[in-house]
Amino acid sequence: AHNDKVWALDLSPCGTALFSGGADSKIAVWRDTTKEKDDAMREAEEKNILMEQKLSNHLRHKQYEEALDIALELDKPNQVLRVLTEIVEKDAKSNKGLETLQRHAVNWPLNRLTQILRYCREWNTRARNSHIAMLVVKAVVTKIPAAKLASYEGIPEIFACIAPYAERHFDRLDGLVGSSYLLDFTLFSMGSLHGDSSENYSDWVQRSKFVLPPKAVEGKVQIGGSLVVGAKTNVDDVSESSEDEIVTIGESDSDEE
């Protein structure tokens, strides 16, 4: 481009270029690159669609290593998080999730390592994603020397942003662990739920008085200390227990007849 006024314009004989001359003593050649840009954009879009299809196929067939490489190449943080979560959960039973991440971390180039740590910085801001973020950070710092990480441009700043949220998550976990002791204390105070529980229940039965069902005598039913007239009398159902063994619910202001 010119830095001063343009004094002359001319079109090339073939009509594909435009020449301009200005007061800055420069001659500039202008070409129409619209077609080339459109073709390059269309080609990039087709490549992106093909890569996304490959990513879906790898995820469907549980080929997580290949899916991770494609997700990183496409710069899709959510897909990378999904793949890393699947890798960790797949090896959770054998406790080899960290080893798998360490094996990948050793082979990551500098640009890929910076990209992953930048993702971890964003994931670590949310509690539900902090577990995966911390596992990835642990895999990186346990396999790559700290001096080497500190020499890389931009990585110390990323770790400085990860540290405050990591401390907050650890404080939250410490609080949850401390609160869990209340449950242990409650269960201990309740006593054993097994073992001698049947004998304790028998002792409780002997010491306790039960609330008996309504008593029907001579057409009158005793409910809650009150008499209700009109009930059917069934002499055989009359309890032979003494009144001292009956506990009635409520109080009655009326006297029994």
ZIJO-V688956 format. One record per backbone hydrogen bond with DSSP energy under -1.0 kcal/mol. CO is the residue of the C=O (numbers start at 1). NH is the residue of the N-H. E is the energy in kcal/mol with one decimal. If there is no record, write none. Layout:
co = (CO | CO)
nh = (NH | NH)
e = (E | E)
//
This chain:
co = (5 | 8 | 10 | 12 | 17 | 18 | 19 | 20 | 21 | 21 | 22 | 26 | 28 | 30 | 33 | 34 | 35 | 36 | 37 | 38 | 39 | 40 | 41 | 42 | 43 | 44 | 45 | 46 | 47 | 48 | 49 | 50 | 51 | 52 | 53 | 54 | 55 | 56 | 57 | 58 | 59 | 62 | 63 | 64 | 65 | 66 | 67 | 68 | 69 | 70 | 71 | 76 | 77 | 78 | 79 | 80 | 81 | 82 | 83 | 84 | 85 | 86 | 87 | 91 | 96 | 97 | 98 | 99 | 100 | 101 | 102 | 109 | 110 | 111 | 112 | 113 | 114 | 115 | 116 | 117 | 118 | 119 | 120 | 122 | 123 | 129 | 130 | 131 | 132 | 133 | 134 | 135 | 136 | 137 | 138 | 140 | 145 | 146 | 147 | 154 | 155 | 156 | 157 | 158 | 159 | 162 | 163 | 164 | 165 | 166 | 167 | 168 | 169 | 170 | 171 | 172 | 173 | 174 | 175 | 176 | 179 | 180 | 181 | 182 | 183 | 184 | 185 | 186 | 196 | 197 | 198 | 199 | 200 | 201 | 202 | 203 | 204 | 215 | 217 | 219 | 219 | 220 | 221 | 223 | 226 | 228 | 234 | 235 | 242 | 243)
nh = (23 | 21 | 19 | 15 | 12 | 30 | 10 | 28 | 7 | 8 | 25 | 22 | 20 | 18 | 37 | 38 | 39 | 40 | 41 | 42 | 43 | 44 | 45 | 46 | 47 | 48 | 49 | 50 | 51 | 52 | 53 | 54 | 55 | 56 | 57 | 58 | 59 | 60 | 61 | 63 | 62 | 64 | 67 | 68 | 69 | 70 | 71 | 72 | 73 | 74 | 76 | 80 | 81 | 82 | 83 | 84 | 85 | 86 | 87 | 88 | 89 | 90 | 91 | 96 | 100 | 101 | 102 | 103 | 104 | 105 | 106 | 113 | 114 | 115 | 116 | 117 | 118 | 119 | 120 | 121 | 122 | 123 | 124 | 125 | 126 | 133 | 134 | 135 | 136 | 137 | 138 | 139 | 140 | 141 | 142 | 144 | 149 | 150 | 151 | 158 | 159 | 160 | 161 | 162 | 163 | 166 | 167 | 168 | 169 | 170 | 171 | 172 | 173 | 174 | 175 | 176 | 177 | 178 | 179 | 180 | 182 | 184 | 185 | 186 | 187 | 188 | 189 | 190 | 200 | 201 | 202 | 203 | 204 | 205 | 206 | 207 | 208 | 222 | 220 | 230 | 231 | 217 | 228 | 226 | 223 | 221 | 237 | 238 | 245 | 246)
e = (-3.3 | -2.3 | -3.7 | -1.2 | -2.5 | -3.4 | -2.5 | -2.6 | -2.4 | -2.1 | -1.4 | -1.7 | -2.3 | -2.6 | -2.3 | -2.4 | -2.5 | -2.4 | -2.4 | -2.5 | -2.4 | -2.3 | -2.1 | -2.2 | -2.2 | -2.2 | -2.2 | -2.2 | -2.4 | -2.3 | -1.9 | -2.1 | -2.4 | -2.3 | -2.2 | -2.5 | -2.2 | -2.2 | -2.0 | -3.3 | -1.0 | -1.1 | -1.9 | -2.4 | -1.6 | -1.8 | -2.6 | -2.2 | -1.9 | -2.3 | -1.9 | -2.2 | -2.5 | -2.1 | -2.5 | -2.6 | -2.2 | -2.1 | -2.3 | -2.3 | -2.6 | -2.2 | -1.5 | -2.2 | -2.1 | -1.9 | -2.5 | -2.1 | -1.5 | -2.6 | -1.8 | -2.8 | -2.6 | -1.8 | -2.4 | -2.4 | -1.9 | -1.9 | -2.4 | -2.0 | -1.4 | -2.9 | -2.4 | -1.1 | -1.8 | -1.9 | -2.7 | -2.0 | -2.3 | -2.3 | -2.5 | -2.4 | -2.0 | -2.7 | -1.8 | -2.2 | -2.1 | -2.6 | -1.1 | -1.4 | -2.3 | -2.0 | -1.3 | -1.6 | -2.1 | -2.0 | -2.4 | -1.8 | -2.3 | -2.3 | -2.2 | -2.0 | -2.2 | -2.4 | -2.0 | -1.9 | -2.4 | -2.4 | -2.2 | -1.5 | -1.2 | -1.6 | -2.6 | -2.2 | -2.5 | -2.3 | -2.3 | -1.8 | -2.0 | -1.9 | -2.0 | -2.1 | -1.9 | -2.2 | -1.9 | -1.6 | -1.3 | -2.1 | -1.4 | -1.9 | -1.1 | -2.6 | -2.3 | -1.8 | -2.2 | -2.5 | -1.0 | -1.3 | -1.5 | -1.4)
//
